[in-house]
Amino acid sequence: MAVPQLDGHVIIAGAGIGGLAAAIALARHGIASKVVEREKVFSAEGAGIQLGPNATRILKRWGVLGRLGGGVVCPQCIEIHDGRSGAKLARVPLGDSVQARYGAPYITLQRAELHRALLAQARAHDAIVLKRRFEVENIFSSTANGIAVQAMDGARAKACLLIGADGVRSRVREAIAPHAELKFSGKTAWRTLLDISTLAARFQTPAVGLWMAANAHLVHYPVGGGKTLNLVAVIDDACAQQGWNARGMPDEIRAHFRDWPDDIETLISGAGTWRKWPLVEMPRLESWSQGRAVLLGDAAHPILPFLAQGAAMAIEDADALAQALAGHSSSLEHALMTYQTMRQRRVAAVQSASRRMGYIYHMSGLAARARNLVLGASRPETLLRRYDWLYRFGGEEG
Ligand SMILES: Cc1cc2nc3c(=O)[nH]c(=O)nc-3n(C[C@H](O)[C@H](O)[C@H](O)COP(=O)(O)OP(=O)(O)OC[C@H]3O[C@@H](n4cnc5c(N)ncnc54)[C@H](O)[C@@H]3O)c2cc1C
């Protein structure tokens, strides 16, 4: 039984991972929604994505995991290397170990494939309407009876609730928290995809590779059913370079990895097209909602990608918001506060842990040597257990 004021449909701004997840989660509780997306086509930018068991457990419950096609890879481990010497430092088991310990898989896949599965699931629900070319510009009116948004082209849409799932540069957040400012984190991520059959044997295994050195780290994993390698290079930058998803110059990224092991230099040199993302952070919002508008995913809490959890947090948010709205709250305000209480501490913990990982990955000198010694002395299962707090989340009901 949904809260009393939810007496119409909900508008969700943004048909990204969080927006589609929210529509699916609401529909499962009988709450109708209209998802509005600014782009001409429903699709997902970016390259690969890793999803831990905290996210796949929810996708499984929603029936989305089964919709993912043959492109999904279940990596068997994370192999951690020193980026300068090339020495293998440690191994974190994934594959069967994750499935057995957390009851859901750890997967890697193309972001577009996850998006397609969410879209297919959303289209299968009568309670979900999807609309393209509707770029929310502002909240036109918000009263005790409803909320209306205005699009860039002047079109308007009314609803009983507005969910801002419009990503890191959210317009809905601008309306709710106009003083919240994004800050460059000092790190830029470069991404590319490579044909795995052309690469050295060590990059053809079903594993996530992590290479760490002062001022830079590299992550790679197979996607596309194991045919493609997703490569992410993160470098320290003095200032934010232009653009989000802008083209990156191959020579510039090659220069950063010039002194790395030969295999890595060859890997970096083999990539033709790079896209780069200046990574941003934002001070924590005191409130994720105002009146009949609420935020979710990157719009509420941009997360550095060093724990590979941004999309997972958007999926967890969607699940929690739907539960709060469908629960026994006496009012919409109370339901939105319940959602925020369910999520704020969890997200803050993940944000802090992600930031800490970024710091650890880029250590230099004595600190890096100490890090390498600790990793080298750690048993694989012990390293996996360190993620219990992250991956067990929501497991009891899963
Ligand atoms: C380098 C890098 C690597 C990453 N790796 C991982 C990973 O391995 N695992 C993981 O879980 N996460 C990862 N993330 C994070 C993840 O990509 C994001 O956290 C996630 O996509 C957030 O989803 P979202 O739905 O909140 O926002 P988005 O995916 O950004 O979706 C927002 C949607 O809203 C639309 N939109 C924007 N403005 C408007 C508007 N005004 N009106 C209507 N529509 C609008 C956009 O077009 C888009 O479709 C990574 C991020 C980066 C940068």
The ligand as a MOL file (V3000), in Angstrom:
LIG
                    3D

  0  0  0     0  0            999 V3000
M  V30 BEGIN CTAB
M  V30 COUNTS 53 58 0 0 0
M  V30 BEGIN ATOM
M  V30 1 C 35.4590 5.9040 -15.3220 0
M  V30 2 C 34.2260 5.4010 -14.6260 0
M  V30 3 C 34.1010 4.0320 -14.3520 0
M  V30 4 C 32.9620 3.5400 -13.6880 0
M  V30 5 N 32.8740 2.2080 -13.4160 0
M  V30 6 C 31.8190 1.7360 -12.7070 0
M  V30 7 C 31.7070 0.3420 -12.4050 0
M  V30 8 O 32.5550 -0.4710 -12.8100 0
M  V30 9 N 30.6500 -0.0820 -11.6510 0
M  V30 10 C 29.6750 0.8040 -11.1930 0
M  V30 11 O 28.7350 0.3730 -10.4970 0
M  V30 12 N 29.7500 2.1340 -11.4930 0
M  V30 13 C 30.7800 2.6160 -12.2290 0
M  V30 14 N 30.8440 3.9460 -12.5300 0
M  V30 15 C 29.7950 4.8620 -12.0350 0
M  V30 16 C 28.5130 4.7920 -12.8440 0
M  V30 17 O 28.7850 4.9670 -14.2100 0
M  V30 18 C 27.5280 5.8670 -12.4090 0
M  V30 19 O 27.5370 5.9760 -11.0120 0
M  V30 20 C 26.1350 5.5230 -12.8780 0
M  V30 21 O 26.0590 5.5300 -14.2900 0
M  V30 22 C 25.1120 6.5010 -12.3010 0
M  V30 23 O 23.8500 6.2350 -12.8360 0
M  V30 24 P 22.7380 7.3730 -12.8710 0
M  V30 25 O 21.5340 6.7260 -13.4730 0
M  V30 26 O 22.6410 8.0160 -11.5510 0
M  V30 27 O 23.3070 8.4800 -13.8690 0
M  V30 28 P 23.6100 8.3750 -15.4220 0
M  V30 29 O 24.0510 6.9990 -15.7790 0
M  V30 30 O 24.5290 9.5060 -15.7300 0
M  V30 31 O 22.2010 8.6300 -16.1260 0
M  V30 32 C 21.5920 9.8930 -16.1530 0
M  V30 33 C 20.5900 9.9150 -17.3080 0
M  V30 34 O 19.8460 11.1290 -17.2300 0
M  V30 35 C 19.8040 11.7500 -18.5110 0
M  V30 36 N 19.6540 13.1840 -18.2530 0
M  V30 37 C 20.5940 14.0560 -17.8130 0
M  V30 38 N 20.0750 15.2720 -17.6420 0
M  V30 39 C 18.7500 15.1810 -17.9810 0
M  V30 40 C 17.6810 16.1040 -17.9980 0
M  V30 41 N 17.8560 17.4100 -17.6270 0
M  V30 42 N 16.4510 15.6860 -18.3870 0
M  V30 43 C 16.2590 14.3770 -18.7570 0
M  V30 44 N 17.2480 13.4630 -18.7770 0
M  V30 45 C 18.4820 13.8500 -18.3620 0
M  V30 46 C 21.1170 11.3490 -19.1580 0
M  V30 47 O 21.0590 11.4810 -20.5780 0
M  V30 48 C 21.2370 9.8980 -18.6900 0
M  V30 49 O 20.5370 9.0200 -19.5290 0
M  V30 50 C 31.9490 4.4490 -13.2530 0
M  V30 51 C 32.0610 5.8100 -13.5460 0
M  V30 52 C 33.1870 6.2860 -14.2380 0
M  V30 53 C 33.2800 7.7580 -14.5370 0
M  V30 END ATOM
M  V30 BEGIN BOND
M  V30 1 1 1 2
M  V30 2 1 2 3
M  V30 3 2 2 52
M  V30 4 2 3 4
M  V30 5 1 4 5
M  V30 6 1 4 50
M  V30 7 2 5 6
M  V30 8 1 6 7
M  V30 9 1 6 13
M  V30 10 2 7 8
M  V30 11 1 7 9
M  V30 12 1 9 10
M  V30 13 2 10 11
M  V30 14 1 10 12
M  V30 15 2 12 13
M  V30 16 1 13 14
M  V30 17 1 14 15
M  V30 18 1 14 50
M  V30 19 1 15 16
M  V30 20 1 16 17
M  V30 21 1 16 18
M  V30 22 1 18 19
M  V30 23 1 18 20
M  V30 24 1 20 21
M  V30 25 1 20 22
M  V30 26 1 22 23
M  V30 27 1 23 24
M  V30 28 2 24 25
M  V30 29 1 24 26
M  V30 30 1 24 27
M  V30 31 1 27 28
M  V30 32 2 28 29
M  V30 33 1 28 30
M  V30 34 1 28 31
M  V30 35 1 31 32
M  V30 36 1 32 33
M  V30 37 1 33 34
M  V30 38 1 33 48
M  V30 39 1 34 35
M  V30 40 1 35 36
M  V30 41 1 35 46
M  V30 42 1 36 37
M  V30 43 1 36 45
M  V30 44 2 37 38
M  V30 45 1 38 39
M  V30 46 1 39 40
M  V30 47 2 39 45
M  V30 48 1 40 41
M  V30 49 2 40 42
M  V30 50 1 42 43
M  V30 51 2 43 44
M  V30 52 1 44 45
M  V30 53 1 46 47
M  V30 54 1 46 48
M  V30 55 1 48 49
M  V30 56 2 50 51
M  V30 57 1 51 52
M  V30 58 1 52 53
M  V30 END BOND
M  V30 END CTAB
M  END
